Amino acid sequence: MMSDYVIISDATLDLPSSIIDKYGIRVIPMGVDINDVAYNYHPDEKELRIEDFYYYLKAGANTHTTQITPSTFIEYFKDILDMEEDILYIGFSSGLSGTYCAAQLVIEDLYNEYPDRKIYCIDSKCASIGEGLLVLHAAMQKKKGLTIDELKNWVEEHKYNSRHWFTVRDLFHLKRGGRVNSIEAVVGTALRIRPVLSTDEEGKLVVVSKIRGTKAEMEYLISRMITEGIDLPSQTVIVGHADNLEQAKELEKQIRSKNVVKDVIIAQIGPIIGAHTGPGMLALVFMGNKYSCKI
């Protein structure tokens, strides 16, 4: 008899909680410290509201994020394994965090304790709503009836199709977190210059372009989607924003006006990613051609 299984991810995926609940995705919370006060961030914001986080950030609060601990992974994984269900964990890019490696080590130990269970760990090579889009598509495939082994193969095959394109107001937060180097961060000081970033095949952030002005910023994101998107008429794309709802709504409006996609979801960028991008981030993710950030 085929065992049931659960898709698990972490709180960097930044999907709206309504979608997480709809598809039965399990999300492990992640830690963020604000002025030396520790919080666990859950997608339903039960411990820390996104709005409050950006209020503190804009007020100059000292923030840093923490990886999921082995004990937390064990707690969440064992809860599912004890229900005699298998696990497909899709984790935050190893190019940006050690979270995936920590999960992998825990899973190796759990194999000995649960020899009859399947426990798969996949490095998404994705971040934020790029990770969320991949997880959402995986959940859709699961709903179609794919077995855990079939879905594992599907995710490995398609994870580089989750295309991330986002802009930030400056690179201060990314530089502070070690996500970009000092030379790349210089552009962040230029007036009205918005760096455009994506991820490469290692799941690391790369500065791809520099945009001047919000109009050009949105035109660039949309052009990437139209140029690189795969089967756009059947796609639901995600617009993400970090305390930048007005611009996100305008980007959504412009995408809808072109009638090239099935639907558009607006998602808030939570504290785990927001601590590194800062307020004002604007993102567009869709399923597209692999490695397109190098074009």
Stockholm file with secondary structure:
# STOCKHOLM 1.0

chainA/1-295         MMSDYVIISDATLDLPSSIIDKYGIRVIPMGVDINDVAYNYHPDEKELRIEDFYYYLKAGANTHTTQITPSTFIEYFKDILDMEEDILYIGFSSGLSGTYCAAQLVIEDLYNEYPDRKIYCIDSKCASIGEGLLVLHAAMQKKKGLTIDELKNWVEEHKYNSRHWFTVRDLFHLKRGGRVNSIEAVVGTALRIRPVLSTDEEGKLVVVSKIRGTKAEMEYLISRMITEGIDLPSQTVIVGHADNLEQAKELEKQIRSKNVVKDVIIAQIGPIIGAHTGPGMLALVFMGNKYSCKI
#=GR chainA/1-295 SS CCCCEEEEEEGGGCCCHHHHHHTTCEEECEEEEETTEEEEECTTCSSSCHHHHHHHHHTTCCEEEECCCHHHHHHHHHHHHTTTCEEEEEECCTTTCSHHHHHHHHHHHHHHHCTTSCEEEEECCCCHHHHHHHHHHHHHHHHTTCCHHHHHHHHHHHGGGEEEEEECSCSHHHHHTTSSCHHHHGGGGSTTEEEEEEECTTSCEEEEEEEESHHHHHHHHHHHHHHHBSSGGGCEEEEEESSCHHHHHHHHHHHHHTTCSSEEEEEECCHHHHHHHCTTCEEEEEEBCTTGGGC
#=GC SS_cons         CCCCEEEEEEGGGCCCHHHHHHTTCEEECEEEEETTEEEEECTTCSSSCHHHHHHHHHTTCCEEEECCCHHHHHHHHHHHHTTTCEEEEEECCTTTCSHHHHHHHHHHHHHHHCTTSCEEEEECCCCHHHHHHHHHHHHHHHHTTCCHHHHHHHHHHHGGGEEEEEECSCSHHHHHTTSSCHHHHGGGGSTTEEEEEEECTTSCEEEEEEEESHHHHHHHHHHHHHHHBSSGGGCEEEEEESSCHHHHHHHHHHHHHTTCSSEEEEEECCHHHHHHHCTTCEEEEEEBCTTGGGC
//
